[in-house]
Amino acid sequence: MKVLKIVLISIFVLIFVAIAAALIFIKTFDVMRFKPQIIEQANKALNRQVDFERAILGISLRQGISLKITNLLIKEDPAFRKGEFVTVKDISVGIDALGYLLQKKINVPSIIIDSPHITIIRQKDGSLNVQTIGKPAQTTNGSTNPQTAPAAAPLALPALLINSLKANNGTVMYVDNSFESAMRLEISEVAVKIDRFSLTGPFPFTIEAAVLSARKNIKIEGKAQIDLKTNGITVSELKGGTDLSQILLDEILVSFPMAKGASLPTDLGGNLDFALSKLTAGPKGLLALDADAKLSNGSLRMKELASALSGIAAAVKITQDAVLVEKINAKIGGGSIEASGSIKDYLLKQDYSFTAQALGLDFKELIDQSAYPVKAEGIAAAKIKINGRGFTPEALKSGLSGNADISVTKAKLKDLNVLQTVLDKISIIPGLSEKIQAKLPERYKQKLTQKDTVLSDVSLPVTIENGQILIKNTVLGADEFLFKGNGQAGFDGAYSMEGSFLIPQELSEAMVAAVDQLQYLLNDEKQIYIPLKISGKAGAPKFNVDAEYLAKKLLENQAKQQIFKAIEKAMGGSKEQPDSQGQNATQSTSTTGTEGSTQDGSSKKSSTEEAIGSILGTIFK
């Protein structure tokens, strides 16, 4: 018994000495002595330049063996840019060494990462810098460098379980070079928590971050699983949400410079909730995606709108190939808007197609016209269909196409008398509108003195081609005029229309009676015809008549009248009476003439008129 006791005591002493020696060794072990070797192996494993400021190895009863690394740095792939891919202020890792010795399992009680910063870059071809992590370097001819080529047999990793992984004060910078002006979205205040991380099974995670916000405004919870065979990751059962009112709208242009020149909201609200059934990604990119997003209680105010969009609700389905907008509903004032559509290949080509219907849109509620010299009133309805490729302002201007049917009831132009404005533009007859007004019958005078122009129901067939709005076969009517023409408009509010300005027959006759020169502007339907161009921007229309046409028309007919007078005088003093076209018809004063019968005389005069008309037409042409 005494020998056994001595043996047991000796064994315990040896174990104690071994543990004490291990503790002393670990406490006094200087990891920094092996820094060059550690960096060399890390460079080969990641195919990136790796460095750190300090590494400390320690031991404790709670964590077992611990390792702390300070100021870790991983360089960026030179094919993408210069600089850092990842920087971390501190990493603390605890390892259960006894569990590895006894069960060949790596049990990590905790990993704490402080202030990580990662930059993700997407090139125009869709490649990502994260895809080159761990890939072998390539020579200039594209072949794999044999010094960095991976071994043929896969690396057998022991079972790994991380009880807790936490990252705080993180930042993710996403740079997308597929746009003309690179998109740079910074996601700050990133906090990540992972429980029971494993290389063989799913594990839960939680992510909180600030996106376009000064504080955390988004939270995501879900499960993830890593596939070592495919080097892929699958995310499932993901749910998240955000309050849109916390977005700093001024940051939109900073992160999305491609939106420069576009109309942006001044106020935004609503709750956005999303759920992701499955997402699978790997070295080849996004392999599977099934997600849904819903917007409720949304609101949107823009400086161009007199009223905010309210009650916005949307349902969107997202796959790896397309974004399907199942429905969007919104209200603006007393009107409503409904829309649906899709965006295919949203990461690269961004081919989109949308349809929308609007009802009961009141111009006074729709457009802020407070600064406009001319204000429009009316209730509009529209059916719109558009398609195109790309969402940059340049792409929208050049590639947007579609059509729209717009109708307006109760239409009125405030502070603008269109008829008087057009007549005032006929400068070849000075003071025309005043002359007409002075001699018009009382029932017509108010047409020239009224402050506003009341339009009949308006129908505008609109075509959008290559970002240009074309308005074809436009008809704008009122009691005192009718405009027929074609035009075009831009998304900046500028427009231009050319066509015929026609005054109804009854009013035309009254005007001709007041100013006889207007008879020369009558068409075959005895309507005063004026070629007109309307242009401008927003509520500042400009009216321009075709002065050259009007001058030629007046001078030509007046010249004909004078020549016919001279001819008639030479032919015997017959009377002349202008017809409705301003072409003087002659009437003989006698039934017998020295040169023949009335019929013969009329024949001669008709031939003379035709000849003179032909000559003058050629001259004025």
Buried (B, 14 or more C-beta within 10 A) or exposed (E): EEEEEEEEEEEEEEEEEEEEEBEEEBEEBEBBEEBEEBBEEBBBEBBBBBBBEEBBBBBEEEBBBBBBBBEBBBBBBEEBBEEBBBBBBBBBBBBBBEBBEEEEEBBBBBBBBBBBBBBBBBBEEEBBBBBBBEBBEBEEEEEEEEEEEBEEEEEEEEEBBBBBBBBBBBBBBBBBBBBEEBBBBBBBBBBBBBEEBBBEEBBBBBBBBBBBBEEBBBBBBBBBBBEEEEBBEBBBBBEBBBEBEBBBEEBBBEBBBBBEBBEBBEEBBBBBEBBBEBBBBBBEEBBEBBBBBBBEEBBBBBEEBBBBBBBBBBBBBBBBBBBBBEEBBBBBBEBBBEBBBBBBBBBEEBBBBBBBBBBBBBBBBBBBBEEBEBBBBBBBBBBBBBBBBBBBBEBBBBBBBBBBEBBBEEBBBBEBBBBBBBBBBBEBBEEBBEBBBEBBEEEBBEBBEEEBBEBBEBEBBBBBEEBBBBBEEBBBBBEBBBBBBEBBBEBEEEBBBBBBBBBBBEBBBBBBBBBEBBBBBBBEEBBBBBBBBBBBBBBEBEBEBBEEEBBBBBBBBEBBBEBBEEBBEEBEEBEBEBEBBBBBBBEBEEEEBEEEEEEEBBEBBEEBBEEBBEEBEEEBE
